[in-house]
Amino acid sequence: MSYPQTMQAKLTAGVLAVTAVAVLSSATGPAGASDTQTMAPDALIDALRGGGHVIFIRHATTEKDYADQIDAVMGDCSTQRVLSEAGWAEAKAIGAAFARLEIPVGEVVSSQYCRAWQTADLAFGDYAQNADLNFEPAEEYSEAQIATMRDRMTPHLSRVPAQGNTVLVGHDDPFEAATGIYPEPMGIVFVLRPKGGDGFEILGSISPDGWQDLG
């Protein structure tokens, strides 16, 4: 996926930020990105057991990695990237870890892309699709399209759950537009503390292969 120069700079910095789990804060940065902590995975699990958080999951691993958002037809998986066998296993492992670690799950929301709702289905069973989590239909985004993805995504990251923890299963570009962080690799999980309005705090992340050591 390609970005205009300003977004490309964010992407490069965002890759580094994922390693350190640090939000890029600036006057021109994403409106919703506020404080960020670097909490260890065990501490994240303790926080999640208390509920009240938003969990963003980038969909599990796909068979191929390419930008399909221009030609993808919602509801037709043959026009989209789909989960690989490894991705199916990742999604199931995430769901099993939530159950084993007794993490309360409230609303589960996925994008309309097959790889996202497949991940949600395999991990949690019940879910609802929401176009707010979708890409803009372009490979090189305009500033307006980046702003659109940010404005659609931010309320979901900021909204305090009615019960348990809200789970969002989505994609790299909309998450980066809202936070300044590029979520790498596929299957990574970010834990956020929503503050209402357009505010949220990113507490940390758990890698796809990090769940087996928790608990």
N, C-alpha and C positions, 0 to 999 in steps of 0.2 A: 504494500500500500504506500502511496506517495502523498506528500503533504506540501503546501507552500512553505517558503523558507522559514517563516516564524514557527510553524508547527514542527518542521523537521528538527529545528533546534531543540524544541521541547522533547521530541521523541528521543534524541540522543541523550539529553540529560535525564529523561525519564527512565531509560534503561539502567543508568547508574543509580537512579533513585530507588528502583526496585531492589537493588542489592542492599542498599542501606535503609530501605523503607522510609524514605524522606520525601515529603511533598515539596515541589518547587513553588515557592511563594514569591509573588511579585505583583506590582500594580497591574500588570497585564495578564496575570495568571488566571487559572480557572476560578470562577466566582465562588464555587462551593468549597474549594480546598482550603482547609484551615489548619489547625494544629495536627501534628503527626508525632506518634511515638514509635519506638522500636521495641515492642514487647516480644518476649520469647514465646514460642508456640505454647508451652505449658501454661503461661500466664494468659494467653489468648483464650485457651480452652476454659480456664477458670472464669474469665469474664463472660464468655458465651453461655456458660451454665446458668448465669444469672438473668439471661434474656436481655432484651432491649437494644440489641445491636443489629446492624445490617451486614450481611455476609455477601460479598461479591465473588462469584466464581466465574472465571473465564472458562468457557466450554472445554470439555476434555479433548484429547488429541484426535486430530482428524487424519484421514487417509492421505490427503495432500494438503499443502499450505499455499494458497493463492487467493487473490482478491476476487471473490465471486459476487460481490454486492451489486455490480452493474447488471448482470444477467440473471441473477437469482430470482426465481418466482416463488413467493411465499406459498407454502402448501405443496410444492413439488420438489421433493428431495433430489430428484435426478438433475436439477439445475444448480445444486449447491454442494459444498463440501459436507461430508458426513463423517461420523465418528469411525475411527479405525477399531480393530479388535482391541488394541491397547487402550483406546479411549473408552470403550465400553467397560473395560476392567477398572480404569481410573474412576469413572463415574460411580460404579458400584462400590468401590473401595471408599470413596468419600461418604456415600450414604451409610455404609456399614460403620464407618468411624464415628459419624454423628450419633448413631444409635448406641454404639459401644461406650462412647464418652458422655452419653446422656445430655446432649446439647438440644435444648428445646427449639423446635422449628415451628414457626408460625406460617406466614404467607410465603409461598414459593412462586417467583415470577421469572419467566424466561423471555428471551426475544422470540420472534416468529421464525427464526432460522432453525432448520432441522437439527443441526449439531448442538444448539443450545437447549431446545426442548427435549431432545434425546438425553442430554446430560441430566436435566432436571428430572425426567421420568425415571431414568435408571437409578439415580441417587435417592430420590424422595417420593416418587410415585405421583402424588397430587401436585399440580402446578397450574398456573394460568399464563397464557402468552400475552405479551404487551409490546406493541410496536414502538413504544418509547425506547426500548433497548436495542432497536435495530440500527444498522448502519445508514448513513446517507448513501444514495445510489451513485457513487463515484469512486474512482481509484485515486485521483488527485483532488483532494477536498479544497473547496474555496473557504475563505474565512467565514463566510455566512453559513456554510454547511457544518463547519467545526462548531460554530456558536449554536447551531440548531441541535447537534448531538449533545453539547454541554447542557443546554437549557432543558432538554428532555430527560437527561440522565440525572442531573443534580437533585431534583425533588425526590427521586427514589432513594438516593444515597443519604438524604437528609431527614426523611420521614421516620419518626419514632414508631416502632412496631406496636400494634395493638396488643399482641401477645407473643411470647417467645422471641425468636430472632427472625427477621425477614431475610430470605435468601433470594438474591438476584443472580440469574445465570445469563451471561451475556458475552460481550466481545471486547477486543482490545481497544479499538479506536474510540467508541463512545466513552469507555472508562477513562482513557487518556484525556479526552476532551474535557471531562469533568474534573479530573484530579491532577493532570500534569504527569501522571505516572503511566508508563507503558507496562501492562501486566504480562510478564513473561515468566515461565512458559505457559502453554495451554494447560489448563487444569489448576492453575494457581488460585489460591483463595486469599482474599483480603478481608480483614475484619475492621469495621468502621463503627464509631459511636455517633449516631445521628443527633443533631442538635435542633432540629426543626428549622423551618424557613429554608434557607439555602446553605445551612451550616452543617459540617460534619468533621469528625476527627478520625484519621486513619491510625489504627492501633498497631497494625503489623500484618504479616502475611504468612501463609503456610504453603510450602511447595507440594506438588502432587505426590511425591514419594515421602513426605514428612509425616504422614498420619500414622504410619505403623509404629513409630517410636513414641507416640503420645499415650498418656493415660497411666 
